[in-house]
Amino acid sequence: MSIGSQLAWDDTVLPFQLDHADIRGRVARLDGVLDGILKQHDYPAQVEALVAEMALLTALIGESIKLRWKLSLQVQSKGPVRMIATDYYAPQEEGEIAQIRAYASFDPERLGTGPAFDQVGEGYFAIMIDQGRGNQPYQGITPLAGGSLSSCAETYFAQSEQLPTRFQLSFGKSTERGQPEHWRAGGVMLQHMPKASPFAQGGGSGEGGLLEARDIVGDGDDQENWNRVNFHLDTVDELELIGPSVAPTDLLIRLFHEEQPRVFGSQPVRFGCTCSEDRVRQSLSIYSAKDIEKMTTDDGLVTADCQFCGAHYELDPASVGFEARDGE
């Protein structure tokens, strides 16, 4: 099967559980999603790598949030890459497709020649969950450290949520004779789930923690289980994570057959953006007519561009701002 072909597991996240350990996880494959995200921008290679890694983390973490919620990851830094922002929009109903979007803000003249993570510098990594109207948003942060965005996410879960977490990711551009250049990305997330954690108390649409959890049946010592499963994860290679010939279910059997992996329904994902003219008007509704006048171009329009998808909006200045709204 050619790399350019659409596979059944492309752009999906597969949740699983290891029944011989207190561990759950997810396998993600993002292909068309990354193409959709990155074709909107002409990012340098290091910035592309950071956005790809962030998108993979977003898919792996986001699969666990409840229906109709939104998970956002964000990097704010003093380095050449000032910001990376991603959003995961959970499906409105079971069986629907989740949406992911991402973008980065950076100073081209400050970019160095070193590894991608060296371009972020001092700053923080944040996880935010919007639980819907009328609910208090959840937010947690951790410093940028550890040599990768994956390490930052692992540190966040270990320190802020007391949940040992591990990521193994791979991504890059792939070409095959007769096929256009194509992004392929894949990753595995493992997470120990102690019963006392608020992240282990969720369940469907009922009351509970921020993330959904399935019943875990564990055997033996927690630390021994965690060490053993991580040892197996260390044996995974790049082609198994992103190659077109190894299905996620086959990968789980190859890595964790002794743990009796059990899979659940896969979650399809796609690149998608929620921007709209109405949202632009809403964002401008806090400005006075004088402020709107300063934003008006020489062509007599107020313009706005979506950083995520590149959509361009042109509005009549007389129709935006709180004074125009109040006069309607």
Helices and strands as residue ranges (DSSP letters): E 12-18, E 23-30, H 32-38, H 45-62, E 70-77, E 81-89, E 98-106, G 108-110, G 116-119, E 123-130, E 138-143, H 149-160, E 165-174, E 182-192, G 198-200, H 222-233, H 238-242, H 248-256, G 257-259, E 261-263, E 267-271, H 277-284, H 289-295, E 302-305, E 312-315, G 317-319, H 322-327
